[in-house]
Amino acid sequence: MHWPYETVVALEQPGIYESHYLKANSPDGQRAFWIKHTLFRPLQGPSCAELWFVWFARGTPPRVCRTDVPWERLTLGKGPNIDAGAAFMDPHQARGELGGARWQLRLTGHGPPLRHLGWGPLYTLGFPKKKILTPAPGLSFEGVVHLDGQAHAVCDWTGLRGHNWGTEHAHSYAYGNCNLWDDGVPRALDGFTVRIKLGGRPSPPLSALCVRAPEGDRELTRPWQWLRHGRIEPTAWHLRRPTTHLAMGCSAQDMVGLRYNQPKGGEQYCYNTKFAQVSLRLGERLLSSRCGELETFFPAPLPDIPLHPPANWSARDGVYDSGA
């Protein structure tokens, strides 16, 4: 079975968005970054790469930088290999500069991909309209991030490289992952609860969960396992399976809100933190972390979390930087 995570899907299919992203937490749990390379090919209007850099530091609002690079200025290839001028990424390195942020990173070490859609053909068929997997769930990051000229050393930060794409965003979802645990044992947790659009209405919650851990792996991803007890809240996600219980949550102050464009027009709203509290029960073992990534997504904005960039921002205005 051919898995498209090594390719750039948007090269061959218009009317699509595609995100290749990196995230990592510092070993002390105080800082994190999120770098997104989103290829956007709408049914109407110009195509581009939406480049995002988000910096998280406990106790301060997330820093958001964003720009759009026209399609004709991109160099795209297998790997994936994305060169947008302002940002570059391949499986081994990432570098870029947006506003007051500049980064130079090396990516090493990872386990086998985590495939959330447990039946192979679902990655090539028209259903579901949104595809997700995690090609590199156990990455180590080395390098440096500069913010307004101040250098932040990146030494043995733990994270992942993710990949998702689709012809439309879901109605709503909660997505979570965790690579940094309180007991220091390496584990990879990755999963979601989603409501997709069926006949113009949102479906019941559908959930998948992947866990790689010394306590035992869990691959709860087969279609007949999707209809389980998952609950989406603005700043929390709960998933309950036999012998596997997951709870993730955070405060609204730890979340950043981003505007996401739809290939068919309009926008939806993404909320993300790298500082979610995680409680994971695997059989009789209870595991915890304060460095989970939690992302929630809705068709209408939440009232208490600012959105970036502002509604009146345009790429013609130059690079958006919330810290400028």
Beta strands, then each sheet from edge to edge (+ up, - down):
strand 1: 16-25
strand 2: 31-41
strand 3: 48-57
strand 4: 63-70
strand 5: 75-77
strand 6: 81-83
strand 7: 87-90
strand 8: 93-98
strand 9: 101-108
strand 10: 114-115
strand 11: 130-147
strand 12: 150-166
strand 13: 172-178
strand 14: 188-195
strand 15: 197-198
strand 16: 201-202
strand 17: 206-212
strand 18: 218-220
strand 19: 229-233
strand 20: 236-241
strand 21: 244-249
strand 22: 256-261
strand 23: 267-282
strand 24: 285-298
strand 25: 307-308
strand 26: 320-321
sheet 1: 5+ 6- 7+ 8- 9+ 11- 12+ 1- 2+ 3- 4+ 26-
sheet 2: 5+ 6- 7+ 8- 9+ 11- 10+
sheet 3: 18+ 17- 14+ 13- 24+ 23- 21+ 20- 19+
sheet 4: 18+ 17- 14+ 13- 24+ 23- 22+ 25+
sheet 5: 15+ 16-
end
